[in-house]
Amino acid sequence: MHTDKTLILASSSPRRKELLQTLGLTFTIQTSDVDETTSPGLSPQEVVEELALRKAKEVASRLNEGIVLGSDTIVVLNEDILGKPVDETDAYRMLYALQGCEHTVYSGVALIDAATGMSEVSYSRTQVRIRPLASEEIHAYIATREPMDKAGSYAIQGIGSTLVEGIDGDYFTVVGLPLCLTAIMLAHFGIKVL
């Protein structure tokens, strides 16, 4: 991959960093510190697109050049957005609600060229089925601490993989950065993966 454009990931997520590294791209990380509250009434895709763009804009506003990548992921069950759990009780509530049924994970991706202000935003969504869980399984999973900083209180790429019965869509959307969509969007900004 040859480009004279610098790629900047606007995220402190170790998962997004690892995913971007798998594409073989050179990039730097600048974390964004933005308010993640959104207006009521927004659709899930509008929420992830707005937050991804907000993160990218905040980092781009500090730069003179470079392509800034922002991303945001949410878990949606019956039109309710499940964010990161506030505590173990909240994690239990979410996992209990998710078990035995299907939910949707949305990941928004935003790119901004800091030099020109050109931007593009899109999203990907994936259906996930969590198997029926016994109460002690939920407690045991929470005891691993893995759910505590994850939207929807589970990590599909970790121990949480044992809870997932199946998915319909892009696996990487659930991890937190849809790689196919990201690569297509990066090409529009002159950063080609292939």
N, C-alpha and C positions, 0 to 999 in steps of 0.2 A: 504494500500500500504506500503510494507516494503522493504526498500532498504538502503544500506549504502552509496549510491551515492547521492551527493548533486546536485540538479537541479538549474541552473542559467539562468534566462531569460535575454537575451541581448537586452532589449527594454525598452523605457520609455513610451510606449503606454499604457494608462489606459485600453484600450479595450483588448489588449493581456493579460494584468495582470488579468483582470476579467475572461477572457475565460479560462486561465490556472487554476485559482482558482476553476472553476466549475468542473474540473477533480478531485478535492480533493487532489492535489499534494502540497507538501511543496516545496517552492522554494524561492530563493532570486533574487533580481534584480540588475543587473549591466548594466548601459546604455553603448552602444557602440557609439563612435563618429567616423564615417567613411565617406569617400567621397562616395557619392551615384551616381556619374557619371559612366556610363558604355560605352563600345565601341559601336560605331554605327554598325548596322548590326546584333546585337544579337536578337534572337527571344524573345518574351515576357517571355517564361518559363526560358530561359537562363538568362534574366535580373533578375528575382526574385530569382532564385537559386543562382546566383553570389552575389547578395546583401545580401541575408540571410546568406550565407556562410561567406561573408566579415565581417558582424556584429558579428557572432559567433566567428570567428577567432580572431577578435580584442579583445574581452573579454577573450577568452581562453588563449591568449598570456600573460595575467596578472595573470593567476592562475596555481597552481600546480595540482589541482584535481577538479573534478566536471564535470557534463554534461552541456554544454552550448547550449542553444536553441536560434537560430537567426531566424527572419522571416521578410519577406518583401511583400508588396502588391501593385499591380499596376492595373489600369483600362485601358483597351485597346478598342478603337473604330476605326474600319477600319484601323487597323495596326498602329494607332497613340497611343502612350502611354500618358495617362493623369495623371500627378502627382498631387501634392497638388497645389491649386491655389496661384498665387503670390499676387493677390488682388481681389477686388470684380468684376472688369471687367473681369478678367480671369475666375473667378468662373461662371459668367454669360455665357461666351463663352462656357465653358465646359458643363454646364447644358442645354444650348440651343442645343448644338450638340447631347447630349445624349437623349433628350426628343423625345418620339415617336418612338424609335428604340431599338435594342438590342445591348449590348456590352458584353465584357468578362472581368471578374476580375480574376487575377492570384495572388496566394499567394505561396511564396516559404518558405520552412522550412529546416533549417540546424541544425544538432546536431554535437557537437564535444566533445569527451572525453578529457579533458585538460591533464589528466595524460598520456594517450597513444597516443593522436593525431588521434585516430580513428574518422572518420567523415562520415556522411551520409547527402545527400541533395536530396530533392524532391520538387514537387509542386502540387498544386491542381488548377483547373480552374472551374469557374461557369459562366453561361450565365445569364445576368440580362436584363429585359425589363423595361424601364422607360416609363410611360404613357405620352401622349401628354400634354404639359404644356403651359399655357398662360404666356405671358411676365410678368404680375403682380404676378403670382404665383412664378416664378423664383426669382424675386426681393424680394418678401416676405420671401422666404426660405433663401436667402442670408442674409436678415436682422436679422435672428435668430442667425447668426454667426456660425452655425453648420458646413457649408461647408468649412470653412476657413482653417482647418488643415486636410482635408480628401482627399485622392487620388480620382480624378474624381469629387470632390466638393460635395459629398453627403455621408450621413451615413445611411446605411440600418437599423441600430439598433436604430436610433433616429427619429426625425421628418421626415427625408428623407425616412422613411418607407412608407410614404403616396404617394411618387412618384413612388414606385416600383410596377409594375403591376404583375410581376412574375419572378421566377428564375428557372433555370434548373441546378442542381448541389448542392454543399454543401453551405448552408447558411453561415457557419462560415468562409469559404474562403473569402466571401465578407466582413465580419466584420474584418478579418485580421489575423486569425489563424485557419486553417482547423483542427478541433479537432480529427476527425477520423484518418487522416493521421499522425498527431502529436503523437497520442496514439500508433499507429502501430510502428512508428519510435522509440519512447521512449522505447518500449519493447525490441527492438534490443540492447539497451544500458542498459538493466537490470532494467528499471523503468517501472513497470507494473501498469496500471490504474485499470484493473480488474483482 
